[in-house]
Amino acid sequence: MVVPGQLSCSSANNVCTTSDCVTAAARLLQNMDKSINPCDNFYQYACGGWLERHVIPETSSRHSVFDILRDKLEIVLKGQQCPTFEQDRDAIKKAKVLYGSCINESLIEQRDSQPLLKLIDSIGGWPVASEDWNATAGWKIFSLTLSKAVLDMYVWTDDRDSQKHIIYIDQPGLGMPSRDYYFNDGNFKKVREAYLQFMVSIAKITREDRNLTQDDDKVWEEMMQVLELETDIANVSRSHNRNENNFDFNWTRFIRGVMSSVSIDVQLEEEVVVYSTPYLEKMNDVLSRHSVRTMQNYLTWQLIIDRVNSLSRRFKDARARYRKALYGTTVEDAWWRDCVRYVQSSMENAVGALYVSETFAGESKRMVSDLIGKIQKAFVETLEELSWMDASSKEKAREKAMAIKEHIGYPAYILEEKNPKLDQEYANLNFSEENYFENILENLMSEAHKSLKKLREPVDPDQWIIGAAVVNAFYSPNRNQIVFPAGILQPPFFSKHQQQALNFGGIGMVIGHEITHGFDDNGRNFDKDGNMLNWWSNYSAEHFKEQSQCMVQQYGDFVWKLAGGQNVSGISTLGENIADNGGVRQAYKAYLQWVDMEGEELQLPGLDMDHKQLFFLNFAQVWCGAYRPEYASQSIKTDSHSPLEYRVLGSLQNFEAFSEAFQCPKGSLMNPEQKCRVW
């Protein structure tokens, strides 16, 4: 009889037969396709079984190990959102009221367009859905939405002084995911046509609900003009630059107007960081080509598009064709999932407290902290292997790596009943169980005010940059900080019960990935204190670019058939590719050091694989996943990560230790002659 949690092995074959080992082995075997030669395509070898067994849900554009874990996390959160208990602290009560207002689908249907129409009236009306609109009233919206629709103004840590906050001005996001959708043919054109139809359909709904005559030609004409304006804005949206600008605009009046909403007086000599200078310089010409009426239609549309999710079913139905063209999805997510995701994103620490108290094992913090220490040590030792970096730069890199601060699981205060900090975060929020739409507006206002107020506040070095109920991990260059939320500290990434080969190949690789972000093409520009400062010698900086160029070329040669045969962008994915390559290399080095100290682990049952091979197998299986073609076409243009398959193939093609573990002959797909290495 095998007692769970106790080791049991046969001395003849040295196999672990605990229930945890059997479970892990079953998962690994199910996901594999052992008919594939691992040296021909290790991703297919590791994930072929997973891909065969999993069908992308009709509601999803992508289905992966990450997405499955997020789905499970959302089910946990759904169970925690109700009922409300008398003993719940204020922050938790507010999160539950917000969720309750969202989940009340019948009331949202009953209220229909009324909340939206009231919002439109409050900003001067929507010309396309009005008979008596006038330009004077219409300009009211300009000050309300300019800072997001035409400009992006926000307050964040100063890149050059991590101890203070500063105002940033940047180009805005667009209605569609990237510039390509405004100009390219093929699926991009289909999406563009569906987007215009979406705009027209929403305009018609608002006209109908105001009892206006349905003048289809007028609506199409006006929304075409909006799309033309948005296309012009997309056309001048380019890469980022930090510099002076010549946008003919009263910056002092605008910034003072925005900051006055939080009673902050901005002086003429206030420092402002301006990105995307070419964009701002060209905006004079763009705006001069379009009428005030078109501008008002566009700004109002930008306000409406983000509100559709909080409105009745017919608004979502109007969006359905656009979503299908964009994501390939044919069914909306369950209403409760939208509600969970919204509350999770807008009240992440309150929701984090609910999640952690339900699921998170406290000892995981200590174990993951220990792993971080081991991988930091491996990174520092790896520096000595680099011939392209000189001694002075290596010393600075060593200092920065060892200065990285870690946040694991969750911030302690969210579970401390007597600590008022969690309740204080949401003290200004007053939600109503009947008014979901208005609750969202209140949240937006609160978040905007909280962000702007930071301008005169010191930077909190202990602030978490993300909530606990998240299946992901993060690196902040301004803080030189790595964060591993509770949501990702579960199998296949991590478990105190699974073998260390799997932990190092899973969460260990993620730890190495986040550490390496401090030294990728962006992170390398910041010092150990989070300040933008050039700590590199000219020699090392020049060679870093040479080493990076190898990866730009390697990943740029990957052709993704699912995305219509487009090549991966080696330039826009460079930072993530550097982190992937460095992460798996450091985690493997740290694991071998662990084996030297603790001895080789027992084999897993049914898997004729040694501990080194198991490390690489779990690393690959973390990235198992499939995309819809429509989403593949989008993500290859917008995602800073390479497609899942190439994250595995690219990293392992460059790693000699992988080829040794699987005895891949030189010149095989997984062991090419040329290898790239930065860290």
C-alpha positions in Angstrom: 0.0 0.0 0.0 1.3 3.5 -1.0 0.7 6.2 1.6 0.2 9.6 -0.2 3.1 11.9 0.3 5.5 9.1 1.3 8.2 7.9 -1.0 8.0 4.3 -2.2 10.3 2.9 -4.8 11.5 -0.3 -6.3 15.3 -0.7 -5.7 15.4 -2.5 -9.1 14.5 0.5 -11.2 14.6 3.4 -8.8 11.1 4.6 -9.6 8.9 6.9 -7.4 5.4 5.6 -6.9 3.8 8.1 -4.6 0.4 9.3 -5.6 2.0 12.7 -6.5 4.6 11.1 -8.7 2.0 9.0 -10.4 -0.2 12.0 -11.0 2.7 14.1 -12.4 3.8 11.2 -14.6 0.2 10.7 -16.0 0.0 14.5 -16.8 3.4 14.5 -18.6 2.6 11.3 -20.6 -0.9 12.5 -21.6 0.5 15.7 -23.0 3.3 14.0 -25.1 3.3 12.6 -28.6 6.0 9.9 -28.3 5.8 9.1 -32.0 7.7 12.3 -32.7 11.5 12.3 -32.5 12.3 14.9 -29.8 15.3 16.1 -31.9 13.0 16.8 -34.9 10.4 19.0 -33.1 10.5 19.0 -29.3 7.4 21.1 -29.0 5.3 18.5 -30.9 7.0 15.7 -28.9 6.2 17.4 -25.6 2.7 18.9 -26.4 1.4 16.7 -29.3 -0.9 14.8 -26.9 -2.1 18.0 -25.3 -2.9 19.5 -28.7 -4.8 16.4 -29.7 -6.9 16.3 -26.6 -7.8 19.9 -26.2 -10.3 21.8 -28.4 -10.4 25.6 -28.3 -13.7 26.6 -26.6 -16.1 28.6 -28.8 -15.7 31.5 -26.4 -11.9 31.6 -26.7 -9.4 32.8 -29.2 -6.5 30.8 -27.6 -6.4 27.8 -25.4 -3.3 27.0 -23.4 -2.0 25.7 -20.1 -2.1 29.3 -18.9 -5.7 29.8 -20.0 -6.8 26.5 -18.3 -5.3 27.7 -15.0 -7.0 31.1 -15.4 -10.3 29.4 -16.0 -9.9 27.3 -12.8 -8.9 30.4 -10.9 -12.0 32.2 -12.0 -14.2 29.3 -10.8 -12.6 29.7 -7.4 -13.2 33.4 -7.4 -16.8 32.9 -8.5 -17.4 30.8 -5.4 -15.8 33.4 -3.2 -17.9 36.4 -4.5 -21.1 35.4 -2.7 -22.7 35.4 -0.3 -21.8 38.5 1.6 -21.2 37.9 5.3 -21.7 40.4 8.1 -18.1 39.9 9.2 -16.6 40.7 5.8 -14.4 43.7 6.0 -15.3 46.8 3.9 -13.0 46.0 0.9 -14.5 42.5 0.6 -18.1 43.8 0.9 -17.5 46.3 -1.9 -16.0 43.7 -4.2 -19.0 41.5 -3.6 -21.5 44.4 -4.2 -19.7 45.2 -7.4 -19.9 41.5 -8.5 -23.5 41.4 -7.5 -24.3 44.4 -9.6 -22.7 42.8 -12.6 -24.2 39.3 -12.2 -27.7 40.8 -12.1 -28.2 40.2 -15.8 -32.0 40.7 -15.7 -31.6 44.2 -14.3 -28.9 45.1 -16.8 -31.3 44.0 -19.6 -34.1 46.0 -18.1 -32.1 49.2 -17.9 -30.8 48.5 -21.5 -29.3 51.7 -23.1 -30.5 54.2 -20.5 -27.2 54.4 -18.5 -25.3 54.9 -21.7 -27.6 57.6 -23.1 -27.4 59.5 -19.8 -23.6 59.4 -20.0 -23.7 60.6 -23.6 -25.9 63.5 -22.6 -23.5 64.5 -19.8 -20.7 65.0 -22.3 -22.6 67.1 -24.8 -24.2 64.4 -26.9 -23.2 62.1 -29.8 -23.6 64.0 -33.1 -24.5 60.9 -35.1 -27.3 60.1 -32.6 -28.6 63.6 -32.2 -30.8 66.0 -34.2 -29.8 69.2 -32.4 -26.1 68.7 -31.6 -24.0 71.9 -31.7 -20.3 72.3 -31.7 -20.1 74.5 -28.6 -21.7 71.9 -26.4 -19.8 69.2 -28.1 -16.4 70.5 -27.1 -17.1 69.5 -23.5 -16.0 66.0 -24.2 -12.7 67.2 -25.5 -11.2 67.8 -22.1 -12.8 64.6 -20.7 -11.5 62.1 -23.3 -8.6 63.8 -25.1 -6.2 62.4 -22.5 -7.0 58.9 -23.7 -8.3 59.0 -27.2 -5.9 61.5 -28.9 -3.3 61.6 -26.2 -2.3 59.3 -23.4 -1.5 61.3 -20.3 -0.6 59.5 -17.1 1.5 59.6 -13.9 4.2 57.0 -13.2 7.6 56.5 -11.7 10.2 58.7 -13.3 12.4 56.6 -15.5 15.4 58.7 -14.4 14.6 59.0 -10.8 12.9 55.9 -9.3 12.1 57.8 -6.1 9.6 60.2 -7.6 6.6 60.3 -10.0 6.4 62.3 -13.2 3.8 63.1 -15.9 4.1 61.2 -19.1 2.5 62.0 -22.5 2.3 59.3 -25.1 0.3 58.3 -28.2 -3.0 56.6 -27.4 -4.2 53.1 -28.1 -6.4 52.5 -31.2 -9.9 51.1 -31.5 -8.4 48.0 -33.3 -5.4 46.1 -32.0 -2.7 47.5 -34.3 -2.0 49.7 -37.3 -2.2 46.7 -39.7 -5.9 46.5 -39.3 -6.3 50.0 -40.8 -4.2 49.5 -43.9 -3.6 45.8 -44.8 -5.8 43.4 -46.9 -6.8 39.8 -46.2 -8.1 39.1 -42.7 -7.2 42.6 -41.6 -9.6 44.0 -44.2 -12.4 41.7 -42.9 -11.8 42.9 -39.4 -11.9 46.5 -40.6 -15.2 46.0 -42.3 -16.7 44.3 -39.3 -15.4 47.1 -37.1 -17.2 49.7 -39.2 -20.3 47.6 -39.1 -20.0 47.5 -35.3 -19.7 51.3 -35.1 -22.7 51.8 -37.3 -24.8 49.2 -35.4 -24.2 51.0 -32.0 -25.0 54.4 -33.6 -28.3 53.0 -34.9 -29.2 51.5 -31.5 -28.7 54.9 -29.8 -30.7 56.7 -32.5 -33.5 54.2 -32.2 -33.6 54.6 -28.4 -33.9 58.3 -28.8 -36.8 57.8 -31.2 -34.9 59.4 -34.1 -35.6 58.5 -37.7 -33.2 55.8 -39.0 -31.2 57.6 -41.6 -28.9 54.8 -42.6 -27.1 56.8 -45.2 -26.3 59.5 -42.7 -25.1 57.1 -40.1 -22.8 55.2 -42.5 -21.4 58.5 -43.8 -20.6 59.9 -40.3 -19.1 56.6 -39.0 -17.0 56.3 -42.2 -15.7 59.7 -41.4 -14.9 58.5 -37.8 -13.0 55.5 -39.3 -11.1 57.8 -41.6 -10.0 60.0 -38.6 -9.0 56.9 -36.7 -7.1 55.6 -39.7 -5.2 59.0 -39.9 -4.3 58.7 -36.2 -3.2 55.1 -36.8 -1.1 56.3 -39.8 0.9 58.7 -37.6 1.2 56.3 -34.7 4.8 55.0 -34.8 7.5 53.7 -32.5 8.3 55.6 -29.3 10.8 58.4 -29.0 11.5 60.6 -26.0 12.1 64.2 -27.0 10.8 67.7 -27.5 7.7 68.2 -29.6 6.0 70.9 -31.8 2.4 69.9 -31.3 0.6 73.3 -31.5 -1.3 72.9 -28.3 -1.7 74.7 -25.0 0.0 72.1 -22.9 0.0 74.2 -19.7 -3.8 74.7 -19.9 -4.5 71.1 -20.7 -2.2 69.6 -18.0 -3.4 72.1 -15.4 -7.0 71.3 -16.3 -6.5 67.5 -15.8 -4.5 67.9 -12.6 -7.0 70.3 -11.1 -9.4 67.4 -10.8 -7.2 66.2 -7.9 -6.4 69.7 -6.6 -2.8 69.6 -7.8 -1.3 72.9 -9.0 1.1 72.4 -11.9 3.9 75.0 -12.3 5.2 76.2 -15.6 8.5 74.5 -14.9 6.9 71.1 -14.2 8.9 68.3 -15.8 7.0 66.2 -18.3 8.2 63.1 -20.2 7.0 63.2 -23.8 7.1 60.0 -25.9 6.2 59.6 -29.5 7.3 63.0 -30.7 6.7 62.4 -34.4 3.1 61.4 -33.6 2.5 64.7 -31.7 4.1 66.7 -34.5 1.8 65.2 -37.1 -1.4 65.5 -35.1 -1.8 69.2 -36.1 -2.2 68.2 -39.7 -4.5 65.2 -38.8 -6.9 67.3 -36.7 -7.0 70.1 -39.3 -8.4 67.7 -41.9 -11.5 66.7 -39.9 -14.5 68.6 -38.7 -15.4 69.3 -35.0 -18.4 67.0 -35.6 -16.3 64.1 -36.7 -13.9 64.7 -33.7 -16.9 64.6 -31.3 -18.2 61.4 -33.0 -14.8 59.8 -32.6 -14.2 60.8 -29.0 -17.6 59.6 -28.0 -17.1 56.3 -29.9 -13.9 55.8 -27.9 -15.8 56.3 -24.7 -18.6 53.9 -25.8 -16.5 51.0 -27.2 -15.1 50.2 -23.7 -18.6 50.3 -22.2 -20.2 47.6 -24.4 -19.4 44.8 -22.0 -21.4 46.5 -19.2 -24.5 46.9 -21.3 -27.4 44.7 -22.4 -27.2 41.8 -24.7 -28.2 43.7 -27.9 -25.1 45.8 -27.6 -23.0 42.7 -27.3 -24.9 41.2 -30.3 -23.9 44.3 -32.3 -20.3 43.5 -31.6 -20.5 39.7 -32.4 -19.4 39.9 -36.0 -16.4 42.1 -35.1 -15.3 39.7 -32.4 -15.6 36.7 -34.7 -13.5 38.5 -37.4 -11.0 39.6 -34.8 -10.7 36.5 -32.5 -12.5 33.8 -34.4 -14.9 33.3 -31.4 -18.6 32.6 -32.1 -20.0 32.6 -28.5 -19.7 35.2 -25.8 -18.1 34.1 -22.5 -20.5 33.2 -19.7 -21.8 36.4 -18.1 -20.3 35.4 -14.7 -16.8 35.1 -16.1 -17.0 38.7 -17.4 -18.1 39.7 -14.0 -15.3 37.8 -12.2 -12.7 39.3 -14.6 -13.9 42.8 -14.1 -14.0 42.7 -10.3 -10.6 40.9 -10.3 -9.0 43.6 -12.5 -10.6 46.6 -10.8 -10.2 45.5 -7.1 -7.2 43.2 -7.4 -6.1 43.3 -3.8 -9.6 42.7 -2.4 -10.1 39.8 -4.8 -6.6 38.6 -4.0 -7.5 38.4 -0.3 -10.5 36.2 -1.2 -8.4 33.9 -3.4 -5.4 33.5 -1.1 -7.5 32.8 2.0 -9.2 30.0 0.0 -6.3 28.3 -1.9 -2.8 29.5 -1.2 -0.4 27.3 0.9 1.7 29.7 3.0 4.9 27.5 2.9 5.0 28.0 -0.9 6.4 31.5 -0.2 9.5 30.1 1.6 10.1 27.5 -1.1 9.8 29.9 -4.0 12.1 32.4 -2.2 14.6 29.7 -1.9 14.3 28.9 -5.6 14.8 32.6 -6.4 18.0 32.7 -4.4 19.4 29.7 -6.2 18.5 31.1 -9.7 20.0 34.5 -8.8 23.2 32.7 -7.9 23.1 30.8 -11.1 22.7 34.0 -13.1 25.7 35.6 -11.4 27.8 32.6 -12.1 26.7 32.5 -15.7 28.2 36.0 -16.2 31.6 34.4 -16.0 30.9 32.4 -19.1 30.3 35.4 -21.2 33.2 36.5 -23.4 31.3 39.4 -25.0 31.1 41.4 -21.7 34.0 43.1 -19.9 34.8 42.9 -16.2 33.4 46.3 -15.2 30.0 45.7 -16.9 29.8 42.2 -15.4 30.3 43.6 -11.9 27.5 46.1 -12.4 25.3 43.3 -13.7 26.2 41.2 -10.7 25.2 44.1 -8.4 21.9 44.6 -10.2 21.0 40.9 -10.2 21.6 40.5 -6.4 19.7 43.8 -5.7 16.5 42.5 -7.3 13.6 42.6 -4.8 11.1 39.8 -4.7 7.4 39.7 -4.1 5.9 36.2 -3.7 2.3 35.1 -3.3 0.5 38.2 -2.0 1.2 41.3 0.1 0.8 40.4 3.7 -1.5 43.2 4.7 -4.4 42.0 2.6 -4.9 39.1 5.1 -4.3 41.2 8.2 -7.7 41.9 9.7 -6.4 44.7 12.0 -4.4 46.4 9.2 -6.7 49.2 7.7 -4.6 49.5 4.5 -6.8 47.2 2.4 -10.0 49.0 3.3 -8.3 52.4 2.8 -7.5 51.5 -0.8 -11.2 51.4 -1.6 -12.5 54.0 0.9 -13.7 56.4 -1.8 -15.8 53.8 -3.6 -19.5 53.6 -3.1 -21.1 51.0 -5.2 -24.8 50.3 -5.7 -26.2 46.8 -6.2 -28.6 48.1 -8.9 -26.2 50.2 -11.0 -23.4 48.2 -12.6 -22.8 50.8 -15.4 -22.4 53.6 -12.9 -20.3 51.5 -10.6 -17.8 51.1 -13.5 -17.7 54.8 -14.1 -17.1 55.3 -10.3 -14.2 52.9 -10.5 -12.7 54.6 -13.5 -12.9 58.0 -11.8 -11.4 56.6 -8.6 -8.5 54.9 -10.5 -7.8 58.0 -12.5 -7.7 60.2 -9.4 -5.6 57.7 -7.5 -3.1 57.7 -10.4 -2.9 61.5 -10.8 -2.5 62.1 -7.1 0.7 60.1 -7.2 2.4 63.0 -8.8 3.1 64.6 -5.4 3.4 61.4 -3.5 6.7 59.5 -2.8 7.2 56.2 -4.6 6.2 53.2 -2.3 9.0 50.7 -2.8 6.8 47.9 -1.3 3.8 48.4 -3.5 2.8 45.4 -5.5 2.5 46.0 -9.3 -0.1 43.3 -9.7 -2.7 41.4 -7.6 -2.4 37.9 -6.1 -5.1 36.2 -8.1 -3.2 36.3 -11.4 -1.6 33.4 -13.4 1.5 35.3 -14.5 4.7 36.8 -13.3 6.3 40.2 -13.7 9.5 42.3 -13.7 9.4 46.0 -13.0 12.5 47.9 -14.4 11.6 51.1 -12.4 11.7 49.0 -9.1 14.1 46.3 -10.1 11.5 44.0 -8.7 10.2 40.5 -9.6 6.6 39.4 -8.7 5.2 35.9 -8.5 1.5 36.1 -7.6 -0.2 33.2 -5.8 -2.1 32.4 -9.0 0.9 31.0 -10.8 2.3 29.0 -7.9 0.5 25.8 -8.8 1.2 22.8 -11.0 2.6 22.4 -13.6 4.6 25.5 -12.6 5.1 24.6 -9.0 4.1 22.3 -6.2 5.8 21.3 -2.9 4.8 17.7 -3.8 6.2 17.5 -7.3 9.8 16.6 -8.2 12.3 19.4 -8.3 13.1 18.7 -11.9 9.5 19.8 -12.6 9.7 22.8 -10.3 12.9 24.1 -11.7 11.7 23.5 -15.3 8.4 25.2 -14.4 8.5 28.1 -11.9 12.3 28.0 -11.9 12.3 28.9 -15.6 9.8 31.7 -15.0 12.0 33.1 -12.2 15.0 33.1 -14.5 12.8 34.6 -17.2 11.8 37.5 -15.0 15.4 38.0 -13.7 16.7 38.2 -17.2 14.1 40.9 -18.1 16.3 43.1 -16.0 19.0 42.6 -18.7 17.0 42.5 -21.9 17.0 45.2 -24.6 14.8 47.4 -22.3 15.7 46.4 -18.8 19.4 46.8 -19.4 18.9 50.5 -19.6 18.0 50.7 -15.8 20.4 50.3 -12.9 20.1 48.3 -9.7 18.0 51.1 -8.1 15.5 51.3 -11.0 16.9 54.5 -12.6 17.5 54.8 -16.3 21.2 55.0 -16.3 23.9 53.7 -18.7 26.0 51.4 -16.6 27.5 49.6 -19.6 30.9 50.1 -21.1 30.9 50.9 -24.8 32.5 47.6 -25.5 29.9 45.6 -23.7 27.0 47.6 -25.1 28.1 47.1 -28.6 28.6 43.4 -28.1 25.2 43.1 -26.4 23.6 44.5 -29.6 25.6 42.0 -31.7 24.5 39.0 -29.6 20.9 40.2 -29.7 21.0 40.6 -33.4 21.5 36.8 -33.7 18.2 36.2 -31.9 16.4 38.9 -34.0 17.5 36.9 -37.1 16.7 33.5 -35.6 13.2 34.3 -34.5 12.5 36.4 -37.5 13.1 33.3 -39.6 10.2 31.4 -37.9 7.2 31.2 -40.3 3.9 30.8 -38.5 1.5 29.0 -40.9 -1.5 29.6 -38.6 -1.0 33.3 -39.1 -1.2 33.0 -42.9 2.5 32.3 -43.3 3.7 35.6 -41.6 7.1 35.7 -40.0 7.5 36.2 -36.3 8.9 39.7 -35.6 12.4 39.1 -34.2 12.6 42.8 -33.2 9.3 43.3 -31.3 9.7 39.9 -29.5 13.4 40.4 -28.7 13.0 41.2 -25.0 10.8 38.2 -24.3 13.1 35.9 -26.4 16.2 37.0 -24.4 14.3 36.4 -21.2 13.1 32.9 -22.4 16.6 31.9 -23.4 18.2 33.2 -20.2 15.5 31.8 -18.0 15.7 28.2 -19.1 19.6 28.3 -19.0 19.7 29.7 -15.4 17.0 27.4 -14.1 18.8 24.4 -15.5 22.1 25.4 -14.0 20.5 26.0 -10.7 18.8 22.6 -10.9 22.1 20.8 -11.6 23.6 22.5 -8.6 20.6 21.3 -6.5 21.2 17.7 -7.8 24.9 18.0 -6.8 23.8 18.9 -3.3 20.8 16.6 -2.8 21.4 13.7 -5.3 19.5 12.5 -8.3 15.7 12.2 -7.9 13.8 9.0 -8.5 12.4 8.4 -11.9 8.7 8.9 -12.7 6.7 5.8 -13.4 6.0 5.0 -17.1 8.5 7.6 -18.3 11.8 6.3 -19.4 13.4 9.7 -18.8 16.2 10.9 -16.5 16.0 14.0 -14.3 17.6 16.2 -17.0 15.1 15.2 -19.6 12.2 15.7 -17.2 13.4 19.3 -16.6 13.1 20.1 -20.3 9.9 18.2 -20.7 8.1 20.3 -18.0 9.6 23.5 -19.4 8.1 22.7 -22.8 4.7 21.6 -21.5 4.2 24.9 -19.6 3.8 26.4 -23.1 1.3 23.9 -24.6 -1.4 25.8 -26.4 -3.4 26.4 -29.6 -4.6 29.6 -31.3 -7.4 30.4 -33.7 -6.1 31.6 -37.1 -7.8 35.0 -36.6 -6.1 35.5 -33.2 -2.8 34.2 -34.6 -2.9 37.0 -37.2 -3.5 39.5 -34.5 -1.0 38.3 -31.9 1.9 38.0 -34.3 1.4 41.8 -34.8 0.7 42.8 -31.3 2.2 40.3 -28.8 5.7 41.0 -27.4 6.0 37.3 -26.9 6.8 34.8 -29.7 4.1 32.2 -30.4 4.1 29.4 -27.8 5.7 26.8 -30.1 8.6 29.1 -31.0 9.2 30.0 -27.3 10.1 26.4 -26.8 11.9 25.7 -30.1 13.9 28.9 -30.1 15.1 28.6 -26.5 16.1 24.9 -26.8 17.7 25.2 -30.2 20.2 27.6 -28.6 20.9 25.5 -25.5 23.7 22.8 -25.8 22.6 21.1 -22.6 19.2 20.2 -24.2 20.9 18.6 -27.2 23.1 16.6 -24.8 20.2 15.5 -22.7 18.3 14.1 -25.7 21.4 13.2 -27.8 20.3 15.4 -30.7 22.8 15.1 -33.6 24.4 18.3 -34.9 22.4 19.8 -37.7 19.1 18.4 -36.5 16.2 20.9 -36.1 16.7 21.0 -32.4 20.5 21.2 -32.6 21.3 23.7 -35.4 24.9 24.6 -36.2 24.4 28.3 -35.3 23.3 29.1 -31.8 22.4 32.4 -30.3 23.2 33.4 -26.7 22.9 36.7 -24.9 22.9 35.6 -21.2 
